[in-house]
Structure formats: structure tokens, C-alpha cells
Amino acid sequence: MVAQEELIQKALEARKLAYTPYSHHKVGAALLTKDGKIFTGCNVENAGYTPSNCAERTAVFKAVSEGYREFTAIAIVGGFDGKPLPICAPCGVCRQVLREFCDPDTFQVILGTDNLNEKKVFKLGELLPLGFGPENLKGEK
């Protein structure tokens, strides 16, 4: 089992690769598959703003493009260079993308900082209550 601190460390490493010439707010994410593989992502900004992509979605899309669809946790870290990193929560769009592939009752969202012992852990359902998922389109809910 991968430790939460290891996921946070991978997210911190991914954050270093963020392309943020406009906001300067760098975010890294590390997504854990059910079988223990880790996919990382960073945010990538664009001058047109809307084509930008968050770190969490980058990690999910990388994993899905490699054939992975079952995930157990994601660690997220973000903030400005040269300052202590605060807790950084995923945006609403990222919460919805995670909901597509993750069980809201068991999937862990680990919000870390540059201090590996400082973190907050939530279930996805706590961050996206009454979320809309694939089962809603099958008439299961």
C-alpha cells in the first residue's frame, strides 16, 4: 500500500513541472490506481485561459489514456513559489472528473502542503456531495 506521504511527495515533484506563466499558482497531483500505480500531473496554463488544464485532470487523463479506470486516492499540492504551500483543494471541474471514475464513498482526496505531516484527507463525496456520476445516466440513482 502506498503511503499518503509518498503520494504527497510525488505531487510535490509534479508541481515543479507546472506551466503557470499567468497565475504563477503551481499545482501538482499524484493519482493512485487500484493496483498501486501512480500517475502524476501538473497544471498547464494557456493564454486563452479556458484551454488551461488542472493538475488533477492531467493525472486522470494520463491514467485513462494508459487504460486505467479504477483509482483509490489522489494527493494534491499547490501554491506560489517562494511561499509556504497552503492546503489546495480541487476545483469543481476536477471534482466532477474524479467522480466519473472514483467511488465517492471510498476515494481519498489528500490535500497536502510542503510539510509532509500537514494534510487534510477527505472522501470525494465530502467534496462533491450529491455528485452526478455514470450510474445517474443508467437510472440507478
Salt bridges, closest charged atoms under 4 A:
GLU5 OE2 - LYS119 NZ 2.65
GLU70 OE1 - LYS34 NZ 3.44
ASP81 OD1 - ARG15 NH2 3.31
GLU135 OE2 - ARG99 NH2 2.16
